[in-house]
């Protein structure tokens, strides 16, 4: 059995596996926020630069995937509330929608150039938000289903799902 890997070793290993998959033509799903988003209104957070740095370093595009409805299936709270909401979801049958948008090309950005990882993260967040806006077209603000157990400590990259027109 060997010694368990440290957190840093696990992260480095995950990055290496991801790089191999992408270089080999594979696809990798990554949440730019690093977790399920915690904005009060359900819009994507600003995200982190890890996915952007990987895409820039390997020269691969980012395919934005937006999803809506999963927040109605499982509460954020304790195991008992998760079980209760999962059973309730089977009876209510909430609609889960997923939309993949056109690839976000990062050809004019470079890994290592100051600010480009942030610009790539910003472009990816804009594409994810635009896709989510289409999925939420009939959804009121705030969302019709609000999970009272979910912390709402984050700020949306584009509050209200409004991406400025000058963002590609």
N, C-alpha and C positions, 0 to 999 in steps of 0.2 A: 504494500500500500504506500507509500511515500508520504512526505509531509504535505499538508494541505497548502495550496497556493495562497499567497497574500492577496489582498484586494488589488493592489497595483499589478501583480503578476497576472491576475485574472483579466484585468482591463487590457493589459498589453496583449495577452493571448487573444481576446475577443477582437481587438483591432486588427491583429495579424490575420485571423480567420476571415474577417470582413474584407480586408484588402485582397486576399487570395480569391475570395468569391467574386468580387467586383472585377478584378483583372481577368478572371476566367470567363467573364461574360454573364455572371450570375446577378441576381437581384438581392438586395438587402432591405428589409423594412426597419426603419428607425423613427422613433418619435423625437423630433427636434427638442421638445421640452424635456426629454429624459424621463418622462412619466405621463400619466394621464393628466391633462391640463386642469388647473385649479382656478380659472377665472370665474367670477361670479356669473357672467352672462354666457359662458360656454364657448367663447371665441378663442382661437388658438393663441397661446402665449408667444412671446417674442422668441423663445427658443434659445438654444445654445449653439456654439459654433462647431461642435465635434463633427456632425454630419457634413457641414459645409467644408470643413478642413479636409475630410476624407475625400469628398467629391472633387475638390480643387486639386488635391495632391495626386489623384489618380486620373483626372481629366474625364470624369464621367458626369452625365447630367443627373439632376435630381428629378424624380417623378413624384409630383405632389399627390398625396392620397388624402382625401378628406372623408370623414365619416361622421354620421349623426345618428343618434338613437341608442347607442350603447349605454349612455348615462341612465336610461330608463330600465335597464335590465338588472343592474347590481349596484346597491348602495355602497358608499365608501366606508361606512361605519364598521362595527364589529361583526364577527362571524354570524351571530344570530340575525342581525338585520340583513346581512348578505343573503342568508338562506331564505328569509321571509320575502325579500324583494325578488329573488330568483324564482320562487314558486309563484309569486304574484305575476311576474313577467310571463310565465308559461300560460297563465289564464288570460292576461290582457293582450298578449301577443304584440308587443311594441314593434314598430317598423324600424329596422336598421338599414341605413343606406350608406353605400361607399361609392366614392367617385375618384377615379384617377384622372388627373389633368394632363395636359401636354407637358413634355419634359421642360424643365427649367435649364436652359443652357447657360453655362458659366464661362464660355469661351473667352470673354473679354477680361476675366478675373484671373489672378495668379496666386498660387499658394506662396506664402512668405512675403507678399507685398502688403504693407501696412493697410489694414482696414478691409481687405478683400474678403476675408472669412466672414466678417460682419455683414458686408454687402451681400454675400451669397446667402447667409442666414436670413437676411431681410427679404430677398427675392423669393426664397423658398416659403417663408411665412406668408408673404403676399399671395403666392399661388395657392397655398393650402386654404387661406382665408377666402379667396375668391370661390374655390370649389365648395367650401362649406356654406357660403352665402347662397349658392344655388340650391344646396340641399335643404337649407333652412328658409327658403323663400316664403313659405306659409307659416313659419313658426313665429309666434309673438316674442317681443322683447319684454321681460326676460323669458327664458324658455318656459313652455307650459309645464314641464316636469322639473322640479327643483329638488335636489337631494339635500335635505337639511343636515346630513352628517358629513358632507363634503366640505373640506376647508376651502375658503375662497380668498386665498392670500395672494394670488398672482394678478398681473395686469396683462390684458390682451395686447398683442402686437399691433392690431388694428381694431380699436374699440368699436363695438357695434357692427363689426364686419365690414367697415368702410375702408377700402384700400385707395389711396390717392391715385388719381388718373395718370400722374407722371411716373408711377412705378410700373416697370415693364412686367 
